[in-house]
Amino acid sequence: MPEEMVTALKDRDFTGKIIRPFVTHEGSGLANIPKEIKEVCKGATVLDGLEVKGSTVNSARNRVEDWI
């Protein structure tokens, strides 16, 4: 997860909040992002995320809508 995101999220109260990670990538998938979010966003429930390869974004609409 980009360090900028960690900085922006680390001091917030996520008690009772639900987070569903969404990322675009070119080969790394979700990597460790769900685990990192759980560590940074204390109190949040982290559900399954969605990863979309950047080169397939234009054809990912159905995947995104199904995930939502």
Phi, psi and omega in degrees: 000137180301141182302329178299322178292318178301312180300317182291332186260335195296333184255018181260155179267115181253015180304125178079001180270154177245131179239132176238100183297141177224126180221152166250153185201176174232035175145345184267349181060213177283343181049231181259013186302313179302318179296316180296320178298317178300323180288322185274321186262073183302132178093349182278151169264122182256114181268177180304138179263178177231132176242137178231125177294131185307321181288352179246009183305319183296341180247017185262004185308311182298319178299316180294314180297320178296322181290322180294000000 
